[in-house]
């Protein structure tokens, strides 16, 4: 099994875990579908971490699997796949561990930079590896 597929699976499991965590927090706080607007509330943090994951994980998984299926698994691409995966985990941890979402959190920042770097670099690599029309 390739590192690309393993990272894709890890991201999908992270998304599932964040989804489950939001559900359990809604139940434990008896919030139903209401959204608290308190940046210190754990449910708010869970919802924000889940929503952010929903923005980036599908695109990353598509990119990872594209490069894997095309057998374009050179060391640069592999490094970006790992960087993007770590970035998403760091970002989620930073969101959930922050004392307040209104304040900066180092893991969240590093995760964001890792995600943006991965998307930009893999996006550029798509152009350089694409077959001509």
VMD Tcl script that draws the C-alpha trace (Angstrom):
set ca {
  {0.00 0.00 0.00}
  {1.40 3.41 -0.91}
  {2.04 6.30 1.46}
  {-0.44 8.28 -0.65}
  {-3.27 5.85 0.12}
  {-2.21 5.62 3.79}
  {-2.27 9.42 4.13}
  {-5.65 9.56 2.38}
  {-7.01 6.97 4.79}
  {-5.57 8.86 7.77}
  {-7.25 12.08 6.63}
  {-10.57 10.32 6.11}
  {-10.32 8.84 9.62}
  {-9.48 12.29 11.01}
  {-12.58 13.71 9.32}
  {-14.71 10.87 10.70}
  {-13.28 11.41 14.19}
  {-14.00 15.14 14.03}
  {-17.54 14.40 12.84}
  {-18.12 11.99 15.71}
  {-16.62 14.45 18.19}
  {-19.03 17.20 17.09}
  {-21.95 14.80 17.52}
  {-20.87 13.71 20.99}
  {-20.35 17.32 22.06}
  {-23.80 18.29 20.78}
  {-25.30 15.45 22.83}
  {-23.27 16.16 25.98}
  {-24.06 19.89 25.85}
  {-27.68 19.21 24.87}
  {-27.33 21.65 21.98}
  {-29.14 19.74 19.26}
  {-28.39 21.63 16.08}
  {-27.80 24.98 17.74}
  {-24.34 26.46 17.40}
  {-22.82 28.20 20.41}
  {-21.03 31.42 19.53}
  {-18.42 31.22 22.27}
  {-14.82 30.79 21.03}
  {-13.95 29.07 24.34}
  {-16.74 26.47 24.13}
  {-15.54 22.98 23.18}
  {-18.52 22.44 20.88}
  {-17.68 25.65 19.01}
  {-14.08 24.47 18.65}
  {-15.21 21.02 17.49}
  {-17.58 22.48 14.89}
  {-14.93 24.86 13.58}
  {-12.29 22.10 13.40}
  {-14.76 19.84 11.56}
  {-15.80 22.55 9.11}
  {-12.20 23.43 8.36}
  {-11.40 19.77 7.77}
  {-14.39 19.54 5.42}
  {-12.90 22.37 3.34}
  {-9.46 20.85 2.85}
  {-9.47 17.08 3.36}
  {-11.53 16.16 0.25}
  {-9.29 18.22 -2.02}
  {-6.12 16.79 -0.48}
  {-7.39 13.22 -0.78}
  {-8.25 13.79 -4.46}
  {-4.78 15.19 -5.10}
  {-3.08 12.37 -3.20}
  {-4.99 9.68 -5.06}
  {-4.46 11.38 -8.43}
  {-0.70 11.37 -7.97}
  {-0.79 7.80 -6.65}
  {-2.89 6.49 -9.54}
  {-0.61 8.23 -12.03}
  {2.35 6.56 -10.25}
  {3.86 10.00 -9.69}
  {5.28 9.23 -6.31}
  {8.67 10.89 -6.44}
  {10.27 12.15 -3.24}
  {8.96 15.73 -3.61}
  {5.36 14.67 -4.11}
  {5.64 12.15 -1.27}
  {7.02 14.87 1.02}
  {4.08 17.15 0.20}
  {1.59 14.33 0.80}
  {3.09 13.75 4.24}
  {3.31 17.50 4.95}
  {-0.36 18.01 4.03}
  {-1.46 15.11 6.20}
  {0.54 16.30 9.19}
  {-0.73 19.83 8.61}
  {-4.35 18.75 8.84}
  {-3.72 16.81 12.06}
  {-1.79 19.71 13.61}
  {-4.51 22.17 12.62}
  {-7.27 20.04 14.15}
  {-5.25 19.57 17.34}
  {-4.58 23.30 17.51}
  {-8.27 24.11 17.12}
  {-9.35 21.67 19.82}
  {-6.51 22.45 22.25}
  {-6.69 26.24 22.04}
  {-7.91 28.09 25.09}
  {-9.97 30.27 22.75}
  {-10.41 30.36 18.99}
  {-10.14 34.13 19.25}
  {-6.43 33.79 20.10}
  {-3.56 32.48 17.95}
  {-2.47 28.90 18.56}
  {0.92 27.60 17.27}
  {-0.28 24.17 16.11}
  {-3.15 25.74 14.23}
  {-0.78 28.20 12.53}
  {1.75 25.52 11.53}
  {-1.07 23.28 10.28}
  {-2.45 26.10 8.15}
  {0.93 26.89 6.60}
  {1.56 23.18 5.91}
  {-1.86 22.84 4.25}
  {-1.45 25.94 2.06}
  {2.07 24.92 1.07}
  {0.87 21.45 0.11}
  {-2.07 22.73 -1.93}
  {0.02 25.29 -3.78}
  {2.88 22.90 -4.54}
  {0.69 19.97 -5.56}
  {-1.47 22.34 -7.63}
  {1.63 23.51 -9.51}
  {2.79 19.91 -9.90}
  {-0.57 19.05 -11.49}
  {0.26 21.44 -14.31}
  {3.76 20.07 -14.74}
  {2.68 16.41 -14.75}
  {-0.53 16.68 -16.77}
  {-0.65 15.00 -20.15}
  {-1.07 17.38 -23.08}
  {-4.58 17.60 -24.50}
}
mol new
graphics top color blue
foreach p $ca { graphics top sphere $p radius 0.5 }
foreach p [lrange $ca 0 end-1] q [lrange $ca 1 end] { graphics top cylinder $p $q radius 0.2 }
display resetview
